[in-house]
């Protein structure tokens, strides 16, 4: 009975409980807990060195980071036991600050393979349906259709890389999306287009976690909840107004021991 109740509580949300993460002998994440239910947008803000990008890499399954204790579950399933590609197939999407280039692989073929990998075994992706959907999503992001024949992220501007990440998210239709510094390096026009893309993907079947250093992004993607991460843990949580307070006061007013070294 108790186990069933606990499992039910963790369904329909990404749950991080008392997570501790180290790289080498340095602890970077120190007891972080966070719930991102489907249907909500949560933003994590924090100064450089607070461990924000480390959290994204751990969720993605980066091998350099050791989870020493705590848990990460997605709809009640232990994420930490899954390989990175399995996490993606289960519905976890990651957009990184610096997406990888894949020379020789076109966006159209890359996305087609990714969408095909999500289908049940033996089910084939119908090409006409795929391209109709791809072009529809590209139109909404203001992307020229010639874009599909370019190699993934090769020679892309910052804005093009970020639009490509949002296009991937739209095509893969994940249950949970973690966007790490999506606003990094974008001019205001590119930021508005990316924000429009993210906002169009909000809904009751998807939870979104935005990791950002600046409040600016949250003018365009208004979060349901804001969390402040300092030195490896969540020190403060609140509504969207918390981001404005941070912009005004800076991070120093959040509880912080200035004598500790900065983290990676």
C-alpha positions, -999 to +999 in steps of 0.1 A: +000+000+000+027+025+010+049+017-020+019+021-044+011+055-028+047+067-030+049+056-066+017+074-075+031+106-060+061+105-083+041+098-115+037+126-140+068+144-128+105+146-130+117+142-094+152+149-081+157+140-045+187+149-023+211+146-053+248+147-046+272+147-076+310+148-077+337+151-104+369+137-092+371+145-055+351+177-057+314+177-048+295+200-071+259+192-064+252+190-027+217+177-017+196+192-045+159+184-046+134+195-072+101+184-087+090+193-123+054+181-129+040+178-164+022+210-174+047+233-156+077+254-165+104+257-139+134+279-141+167+274-123+188+306-119+221+309-103+255+326-105+284+311-125+299+281-107+266+272-089+264+238-106+235+245-130+251+230-161+264+201-141+228+193-132+219+193-169+248+170-178+239+146-150+203+144-162+216+136-197+239+108-184+273+124-189+299+098-178+323+123-161+300+130-133+295+106-104+262+105-085+272+097-050+237+097-035+202+107-041+178+098-069+163+111-102+130+096-114+109+103-144+072+092-140+084+069-112+112+053-132+148+055-120+166+076-146+201+071-133+199+034-142+193+042-179+218+048-206+216+083-222+198+070-253+173+052-232+166+084-212+159+101-245+136+073-257+117+074-225+109+111-232+137+132-217+150+159-240+182+179-234+192+212-252+227+222-243+244+255-242+269+244-268+253+218-291+276+194-310+283+196-347+277+165-368+294+170-402+280+150-431+246+144-414+218+166-426+192+179-402+165+161-421+182+128-418+193+133-382+158+142-371+142+114-391+165+089-373+158+104-339+120+102-345+122+067-359+142+056-328+112+066-306+087+044-325+078+009-313+099-018-328+088-028-363+069+005-369+082+025-398+081+063-401+061+074-431+082+099-451+054+121-463+040+125-428+074+132-414+082+159-439+048+175-436+053+177-398+089+189-401+080+218-425+051+228-402+074+230-372+101+249-392+076+274-404+066+282-369+102+288-360+108+310-390+133+286-405+139+284-442+133+249-457+167+248-472+179+245-436+171+207-436+199+200-461+226+215-439+248+194-417+238+195-380+251+226-364+280+229-388+288+266-394+256+276-376+252+309-358+243+309-322+207+316-331+206+289-357+219+263-332+192+273-307+164+272-333+176+238-344+175+226-307+139+238-304+130+221-337+144+189-324+123+193-293+091+199-313+097+169-335+106+145-306+076+157-285+093+148-252+076+144-218+103+165-201+126+191-217+157+205-200+170+236-217+205+246-205+213+283-211+191+284-243+194+322-243+232+322-244+246+344-272+212+352-287+202+386-300+168+398-291+151+387-324+165+352-321+156+351-284+120+360-293+118+332-319+132+306-296+109+317-268+079+315-291+090+280-300+093+269-264+060+286-255+042+268-283+054+235-268+040+242-233+011+220-223-003+196-198+017+166-211+051+182-209+073+195-180+100+221-189+131+230-169+149+261-180+184+267-167+195+303-171+219+328-157+199+359-168+163+370-160+160+383-196+148+349-210+120+348-184+105+379-199+096+358-229+091+324-214+073+332-181+079+303-157+054+289-132+082+285-106+117+300-101+145+283-081+178+298-071+207+275-071+238+285-051+268+263-044+252+231-055+217+232-040+184+251-043+185+279-017+153+297-026+121+290-046+093+312-056+071+325-084+081+344-115+086+376-095+116+360-078+135+364-111+129+401-110+142+403-075+174+386-085+178+410-114+175+439-090+194+426-060+219+402-075+227+367-061+246+380-031+214+385-011+206+347-014+220+327+015+256+320+006+289+312+023+314+334+004+344+316+019+336+284-001+354+279-035+333+283-066+321+251-083+324+238-118 
